[in-house]
């Protein structure tokens, strides 16, 4: 288990996995408002004390469930034969698909990015590192310096706009591909 997600403890890996699975099921069934570490412990068949050895707080639990879901979503390595604008747009497709139709994850997403719990902040940092690593692989050598930084901002904006429902994902994808193509051309 990734220590950025779960607290180091003597709790067996299988129990830690059961707790994460139970947290995801509770979140999906009842939402973030009802979810508690105690409810997740009961669902996983462990004591609350055991659950608190793994998750220090509800924020930590929500953040861990979110990042576990995000990392489990299918994703392909970028195809270097495609133009960079298609690779970046494909990255948006993968992220949107990973989160689509799961409104319960919205609460967990907010905890990841706006939570105050130190464990939730560690998870946020881990998500950001994952995002940056994937973005760098998607861009490859096709974008550099200011063009790459601008493309990253455009990608983040597209995710926010589609995530809050302001833009249709297909429209945002097309607009992002167009903008990244222009950046690529200007970068040459």
PyMOL commands that set and color helices and strands:
alter all, ss='L'
color gray80, all
select helices_A, chain A and resi 13-30+37-44+48-54+58-72+84-99+104-114+118-139+145-163+169-187
alter helices_A, ss='H'
color red, helices_A
deselect
rebuild
show_as cartoon
